[in-house]
Amino acid sequence: GLLGFNHVDWINRNAEIFIFIGEASQQGMGIGKQAMQLLIDFSRNNLNLHMLYLNVFSYNYGAIKMYEKIGFSIDGRLRESKFSKGKYHDTIIMSKLLNEG
Ligand SMILES: CC(C)(COP(=O)(O)OP(=O)(O)OC[C@H]1O[C@@H](n2cnc3c(N)ncnc32)[C@H](O)[C@@H]1OP(=O)(O)O)[C@@H](O)C(=O)NCCC(=O)NCCS
């Protein structure tokens, strides 16, 4: 799998992040949550960032649940910005302020 930063804004101290666990058999075992927590701690303690944000498709319920469990909240949505399997879906924007614990 992969996780990392898509874009780091050093002036405003925020970054867009992403995560992907490639092996479906390894999903749902706590790895994603643990890896995201490491990324959050690294962003706060080593990079001195203030805020992280990410995009997730509205049909990706598992990912949204995982992000909520590690303290991300929904900021908004880009309506019908994703076309998949014959239907339009929203892109949800989520963020976490790193001084919120
Ligand atoms: C989304 C993803 C990163 C989550 O990582 P994961 O290792 O599968 O998730 P975890 O096992 O760490 O789960 C963390 C929490 O989220 C919840 N969760 C995860 N998947 C879930 C699902 N499908 N439905 C409901 N809850 C879910 C778990 O219940 C868990 O809560 P808990 O700690 O209270 O038990 C991973 O499944 C993945 O890479 N999926 C494919 C790519 C993808 O969708 N990436 C995100 C794009 S925005």
The ligand as a Gaussian input file, in Angstrom:
#p B3LYP/6-31G(d) Opt

LIG

0 1
 C       -9.847000       2.947000       3.349000
 C       -8.683000       2.184000       3.927000
 C       -7.420000       3.053000       3.862000
 C       -8.992000       1.865000       5.408000
 O       -7.910000       1.148000       5.964000
 P       -8.206000      -0.252000       6.695000
 O       -6.918000      -0.791000       7.199000
 O       -8.985000      -1.125000       5.772000
 O       -9.136000       0.213000       7.899000
 P       -8.946000      -0.153000       9.430000
 O       -9.004000      -1.651000       9.571000
 O       -7.752000       0.524000       9.983000
 O      -10.274000       0.456000      10.049000
 C      -10.267000       1.645000      10.823000
 C      -11.649000       1.891000      11.348000
 O      -12.539000       2.208000      10.280000
 C      -13.620000       1.287000      10.242000
 N      -13.804000       0.762000       8.891000
 C      -12.873000       0.453000       7.982000
 N      -13.444000      -0.036000       6.860000
 C      -14.776000      -0.031000       7.099000
 C      -15.916000      -0.421000       6.332000
 N      -15.796000      -0.916000       5.091000
 N      -17.144000      -0.242000       6.887000
 C      -17.280000       0.268000       8.125000
 N      -16.243000       0.637000       8.916000
 C      -15.021000       0.500000       8.397000
 C      -13.226000       0.095000      11.083000
 O      -14.364000      -0.418000      11.728000
 C      -12.222000       0.660000      12.056000
 O      -12.847000       1.083000      13.256000
 P      -12.377000       0.508000      14.682000
 O      -10.944000       0.929000      14.867000
 O      -13.287000       1.134000      15.652000
 O      -12.492000      -0.977000      14.577000
 C       -8.434000       0.851000       3.164000
 O       -9.535000       0.001000       3.323000
 C       -8.143000       1.050000       1.692000
 O       -7.004000       1.317000       1.319000
 N       -9.136000       0.904000       0.835000
 C       -8.970000       0.976000      -0.615000
 C       -8.424000       2.323000      -1.102000
 C       -9.213000       3.479000      -0.545000
 O      -10.428000       3.447000      -0.554000
 N       -8.463000       4.493000      -0.080000
 C       -9.064000       5.700000       0.398000
 C       -9.313000       6.618000      -0.736000
 S       -9.932000       8.165000      -0.163000

